[in-house]
Amino acid sequence: MKIAVKDANVFIDMEAMGVFDLWAQLGYETLTTSLIVLELEDGCHAEALAYIETGGISVVDPSSEAIYDLYSKLPGLSIEDASVLCLAIERNAMLLTGDKTLRNAGEVRQVEVHGSIWVLDKLVQEGKLAGTVAAEKLHSLLNLAGAGSRFLPDKLAYKYIRKWSVCR
């Protein structure tokens, strides 16, 4: 079974798009760390937390020493981000994040890294979500304003919106 380690921003995006149930159908073992859970609790992300509480997503923590060692070597990376990168390395798992610094750190360490757009594309490819619906969800995510606004690569997002809008 393929393993995916999720960072907080992907949880938040998936919650905003309402695709947790569909993600579960893809068959990935999904992991995160307790530091990410704390971020989700601070942001009151009830749907994401419900999946964790019911065991659909497992919380696994690398050793504090391993996290701190990685954190101390990567300026600009938060301790939370270091925790999920450390877990992805330990489990030889893909890392799902929208954080550019974390993405770059993962890629340098030969970790497979993807973001929220990839999650939607995977759902479309596997027939779990119609392309037109994926396009609508991504467009809605891009249009969130204020405290809920999301930071996605606009050029890539609109490329996929166009692609999915013609999918049947």
C-alpha positions as CSV (number, residue, x, y, z in Angstrom):
1,M,0.0,0.0,0.0
2,K,1.3,3.5,-0.9
3,I,1.8,5.8,2.1
4,A,0.9,9.5,2.1
5,V,2.0,11.9,4.8
6,K,-0.1,15.1,5.0
7,D,0.8,18.6,6.0
8,A,-1.8,20.9,7.5
9,N,-2.4,22.9,4.4
10,V,-3.5,19.9,2.4
11,F,-5.9,18.9,5.2
12,I,-7.3,22.4,5.1
13,D,-7.7,22.4,1.3
14,M,-9.3,19.0,1.3
15,E,-11.7,20.1,4.0
16,A,-12.6,23.2,2.0
17,M,-13.3,21.1,-1.1
18,G,-15.1,18.3,0.7
19,V,-13.0,15.5,-0.7
20,F,-12.0,13.5,2.4
21,D,-14.4,10.6,1.6
22,L,-13.1,10.4,-1.9
23,W,-9.5,10.5,-0.8
24,A,-10.2,7.5,1.5
25,Q,-11.4,5.5,-1.6
26,L,-8.0,5.8,-3.2
27,G,-6.5,3.3,-0.7
28,Y,-3.6,5.3,0.5
29,E,-2.4,4.7,4.1
30,T,-2.5,8.3,5.3
31,L,-0.3,9.6,8.1
32,T,0.4,12.9,9.8
33,T,2.1,14.0,13.1
34,S,0.8,15.3,16.4
35,L,2.3,18.7,15.6
36,I,0.1,18.9,12.5
37,V,-2.9,17.8,14.6
38,L,-2.2,20.8,16.9
39,E,-2.3,23.1,13.9
40,L,-5.6,21.7,12.8
41,E,-7.0,22.0,16.3
42,D,-5.8,25.7,16.6
43,G,-7.6,26.4,13.3
44,C,-10.8,24.5,14.3
45,H,-10.7,22.2,11.3
46,A,-13.4,19.8,12.6
47,E,-13.7,17.7,9.5
48,A,-10.0,17.0,9.2
49,L,-9.8,16.2,12.9
50,A,-12.8,13.8,12.6
51,Y,-10.9,11.7,10.1
52,I,-8.0,11.6,12.4
53,E,-10.1,10.8,15.5
54,T,-11.9,7.9,13.7
55,G,-8.7,6.4,12.6
56,G,-9.0,7.1,8.9
57,I,-5.8,9.0,9.2
58,S,-3.1,7.8,11.6
59,V,-0.9,10.0,13.8
60,V,2.7,8.8,13.9
61,D,5.5,10.8,15.4
62,P,9.1,10.4,14.5
63,S,11.5,10.8,17.5
64,S,11.9,14.4,18.8
65,E,15.6,14.0,18.1
66,A,15.1,13.2,14.5
67,I,12.7,16.0,14.0
68,Y,15.0,18.5,15.7
69,D,18.0,17.3,13.7
70,L,16.1,17.9,10.4
71,Y,14.7,21.2,11.7
72,S,18.1,22.5,12.7
73,K,19.5,21.8,9.2
74,L,16.7,23.5,7.3
75,P,16.4,27.2,8.0
76,G,13.0,28.6,7.1
77,L,11.2,25.3,7.8
78,S,8.8,25.2,10.8
79,I,9.1,22.5,13.4
80,E,5.7,21.2,12.2
81,D,6.9,20.9,8.6
82,A,10.1,19.2,9.8
83,S,7.9,16.6,11.6
84,V,6.0,15.6,8.4
85,L,9.2,15.6,6.3
86,C,10.9,13.5,8.8
87,L,8.0,11.0,8.8
88,A,7.9,10.9,5.0
89,I,11.6,10.1,4.9
90,E,11.3,7.4,7.7
91,R,8.3,5.7,6.0
92,N,9.6,6.2,2.4
93,A,6.3,7.9,1.8
94,M,5.0,10.6,-0.5
95,L,4.5,14.0,1.1
96,L,1.4,16.1,0.4
97,T,2.0,19.8,1.1
98,G,1.4,23.1,-0.5
99,D,4.3,24.8,1.4
100,K,7.0,25.7,-1.1
101,T,9.8,25.6,1.4
102,L,8.7,22.1,2.6
103,R,8.2,20.9,-1.0
104,N,11.8,22.0,-1.9
105,A,13.3,20.4,1.2
106,G,11.5,17.2,0.4
107,E,12.5,17.1,-3.3
108,V,16.2,17.7,-2.3
109,R,15.9,14.6,0.0
110,Q,14.4,12.6,-2.9
111,V,10.9,12.5,-1.3
112,E,7.9,12.3,-3.7
113,V,6.0,15.6,-3.1
114,H,2.6,16.6,-4.3
115,G,0.0,19.2,-3.4
116,S,-3.8,19.7,-3.4
117,I,-4.1,20.0,-7.1
118,W,-2.4,16.6,-7.5
119,V,-5.0,15.2,-5.0
120,L,-7.8,16.4,-7.2
121,D,-6.2,15.2,-10.4
122,K,-5.7,11.8,-8.8
123,L,-9.4,11.7,-7.9
124,V,-10.3,12.5,-11.5
125,Q,-7.8,10.0,-12.9
126,E,-9.2,7.2,-10.7
127,G,-12.8,8.1,-11.6
128,K,-13.8,9.2,-8.1
129,L,-14.6,12.7,-9.1
130,A,-15.8,14.1,-12.4
131,G,-13.5,16.6,-14.0
132,T,-16.1,19.3,-14.1
133,V,-16.7,18.9,-10.4
134,A,-12.9,19.0,-9.7
135,A,-12.7,22.2,-11.7
136,E,-15.5,23.8,-9.7
137,K,-13.9,22.7,-6.4
138,L,-10.5,24.1,-7.3
139,H,-12.0,27.3,-8.6
140,S,-14.0,27.7,-5.4
141,L,-10.8,27.1,-3.4
142,L,-8.9,29.7,-5.4
143,N,-11.7,32.2,-4.7
144,L,-11.7,31.9,-0.9
145,A,-11.1,35.3,0.7
146,G,-10.0,36.6,4.0
147,A,-8.7,34.3,6.7
148,G,-9.8,31.3,4.6
149,S,-7.8,32.2,1.5
150,R,-5.6,29.5,0.1
151,F,-2.3,29.9,-1.6
152,L,-2.0,27.8,-4.7
153,P,0.0,28.2,-7.9
154,D,-2.5,30.1,-10.0
155,K,-1.1,29.3,-13.4
156,L,-1.1,25.6,-12.6
157,A,-4.5,25.7,-11.0
158,Y,-6.1,27.4,-14.0
159,K,-4.4,24.9,-16.3
160,Y,-6.1,22.1,-14.5
161,I,-9.4,23.9,-14.3
162,R,-9.3,24.2,-18.1
163,K,-8.3,20.6,-18.5
164,W,-11.0,19.2,-16.2
165,S,-13.7,21.5,-17.6
166,V,-13.6,19.6,-20.8
167,C,-13.4,16.1,-19.1
168,R,-16.6,14.1,-19.1
